[in-house]
Amino acid sequence: MSLSEIKNSLYEKEAKQNLSAHAESEFDAKVDSVAAGKVKVVETEDVWVKNKSGLNEKNRKILKTGSLIAGVIIGITLILVAVYQIRKSSFNESRVVVSIDGQSEAKSGKLLTYEISYNNNNWGSLKGAVLRITHPESFKPEESLQYREESPTVSVVNLDDLAGHATGKIIFGGRAFAPSGTLMFIKADLVYTPANFNSQFSANAQMGINVISTPMSLEIMAPQNLASGDSLDYQIDYKNIGAEDFENIRLKVDFQDGFIFSKANPSPSEGNNIWYIGHLSAGEEGKIIVNGKLQGTEGNIKKTVVQIGTINQGQFVNYNENDVSTEIVASPLVITQTVNGTLEYNADAGESLNFEIQYKNKSDIGLKNVIVKEVLDSQILDYSTLDMAGGSFDTQTKVIEWKSIDYPELANLAPGKGGSIKFSVKVKNVIPVQTVNDKNFVISGIARIDSPDIATSLDMNKIIAGNRIDIKLKSKLILDVKGYYSDLLISNFGPIPPIVGQSTSYTIHLKVGSVFNDITDGRVEVILPNGVVMTGKMYPEDSNLDYNERSNILVWNVGNVQAGNGALNSLREVSFQVKIKPSPNQADYAVELIKDVSFSAKDTFIKKDLKIQSGNKTTMLLEDKSINMLGWKVSK
């Protein structure tokens, strides 16, 4: 067969089935080998001629099992895909929308209204939907039936279930109380669980509100520069510039470090930095002056902040605030002062105050024509007792002035040199208390020194340095102890005069008060002598009296007493009954009913403990007119 015939046979469209079974030829290696006896012929079936087909039983089972498993897996996958597609088509988180519409700028205190809309654009429903509205404490929501207050900063709307394609809205109103320039945010969160889901989802919206004005005007003024230790006055002005009245207004000052409070007009309502203003009508204004002194190192800038607002659920809500800064500057002159040898002193009525002013030139040049002044203005000082040791006193301005004519070294105060000036004055013996505001008295002494040789930024009058000292007046405690046999409150028994071996009772009256300052933890301790017994009768019957029979000590827990008690109103009083049974050795003598009485309390103004004592009390009760001259002496 030629090559062309073989090629045609191999590549014809319907090739022969047994192309490999060609005719033997002389070139067939197999024929040659057999003929030569070299190869043993083994008859085999040519694979090109016939292929074996079919599987055995084991392979068929394996194939059947594999097909079944593959079918189950494919079926489950198709079901899951179908469920996912169904759920996906019924709920998509992006189709739940919340929006807030309203004013982005607000005037503090004005009513604001916001429309909060919610939309469920899914086919499926939303279960247990809750709309939570979050706002700052300075935003006060109006009362509404649409929402309830969960906390001072969260209001809640229970929407229950929202059907597919359900929409709704609520009107959320309130007032923003904050200083101008404050940026606050209102946030709405719609929390829900989609039908056929177990997980919670939420949709959110937020809106910023810029406070552009406030109905409360607030200013604070103070010196921009000051020498350490010099006196400092803050002037605070406030006004309701809005059209509405405000209730429960408070003003709060956060003083800078180094500020030492002296006094204020009007006096603080709480501590030394909070004032209860209360009702403030539209257009109403007020002023507060705070006096003190400022200490610090050179270059320090001291910042004081004042706020005006109200209290809501125990929290201060700020309507407006302002601040002022004062820088501590160096001074070439130093001036200090003491009273009765100390920098801090609390005085009693009628006491003499001995001042000593010390000054020094810390510069490297001499200072000419130095003048020292002391401002000493107080309603409780007796200026007729003023002893200046030179100098002059202006009765109008209450200023003492010393010049070189009084102290020659002031004519030219050399570098590093200094001196001292002494003077004294007495506190009035009788200090009038006519109103509830007549309390917490302070005597302020402000020492200043200046020289024309030094330019300074502190003041236009070239005051170089100053120093303030405040003397606080201690409260005057009142303790009055009296005894009666004939008493209107408690009936007594026994013979008068007392008789040996027989019991006689007396009523003891205790009265206490505090004149100048409020006091706390008031306590009266009465020591009864041996042989004197408390019967248990007292008036009022619910009086806070504790009697220890073993120590024979009676304690009256007075508690708090306001200033003016005993001057503006009656003293606090309690009465109790004691009895005696005189022994033979007491015949012809007065019997001691009380050994000692003391009254102690804490003065809230000077922050110190005070104590006064009263002497003993015997049966010689001169205050009881029913007992004759011999009625106090024990008879046999």
Number of C-alpha atoms within 10 A of each C-alpha: 7 6 8 8 9 12 10 11 14 12 10 10 8 8 11 11 10 11 13 11 10 8 9 10 10 9 8 10 11 16 15 14 13 12 11 9 10 10 12 10 11 6 6 6 9 11 9 11 11 10 8 6 5 7 9 7 8 8 10 11 12 11 10 10 11 10 11 12 11 10 12 11 11 12 12 11 12 12 12 12 12 12 12 12 12 11 17 14 12 17 23 15 14 10 14 22 17 22 18 21 13 16 13 15 14 21 21 26 24 17 14 21 16 17 14 20 17 24 19 23 20 21 18 21 22 26 19 16 21 18 24 21 23 20 19 15 21 23 23 20 23 13 12 11 6 13 19 15 15 13 11 17 16 18 19 18 18 14 16 13 17 21 16 17 14 17 15 12 14 15 15 20 17 16 18 27 28 29 26 19 12 16 15 18 14 18 18 25 20 22 18 23 18 23 20 13 12 8 9 13 16 17 19 18 17 15 17 14 18 20 21 15 20 23 25 26 19 24 17 22 16 16 14 16 18 27 28 23 23 22 25 24 18 17 16 19 15 19 18 20 16 19 12 13 14 18 13 13 17 22 26 21 19 14 17 17 13 14 18 18 17 22 21 17 11 12 18 17 13 10 10 18 17 18 19 14 16 13 13 19 16 16 14 13 15 12 14 18 16 19 19 20 23 24 21 18 13 14 12 14 16 20 14 19 15 20 24 25 24 22 13 13 9 7 11 17 21 20 25 24 21 17 17 17 18 20 20 23 20 18 21 18 24 22 24 21 22 20 23 14 12 11 13 12 17 15 20 16 18 15 13 19 21 15 19 17 20 15 20 19 20 16 16 10 14 15 21 18 17 20 18 24 20 21 18 19 18 15 14 19 22 16 19 8 13 15 14 17 12 16 18 14 19 10 10 7 10 14 17 19 20 21 18 17 11 15 17 12 17 21 18 15 21 18 16 13 14 17 14 13 18 16 17 17 19 21 22 18 13 10 16 13 15 11 11 13 13 15 20 18 21 20 21 21 22 21 26 25 22 22 21 15 13 16 13 18 13 19 13 8 12 16 22 25 26 27 24 25 26 23 19 20 22 25 28 19 23 18 22 15 17 15 25 24 23 16 15 9 12 17 14 18 12 16 14 18 18 25 22 19 13 13 14 20 24 25 25 21 18 20 18 22 29 25 24 28 24 22 26 16 14 22 19 23 19 21 18 23 17 13 14 20 18 21 12 11 14 21 15 12 12 7 15 13 18 12 16 10 11 6 11 16 17 18 18 18 15 22 14 16 21 17 27 25 21 17 17 13 10 12 19 16 17 19 21 22 22 21 19 24 20 23 15 13 10 17 16 16 15 20 23 18 25 22 16 16 23 16 24 20 23 21 24 17 19 19 10 12 15 17 16 14 16 15 10 16 20 15 23 21 20 15 10 14 11 14 18 13 12 13 17 20 19 24 19 15
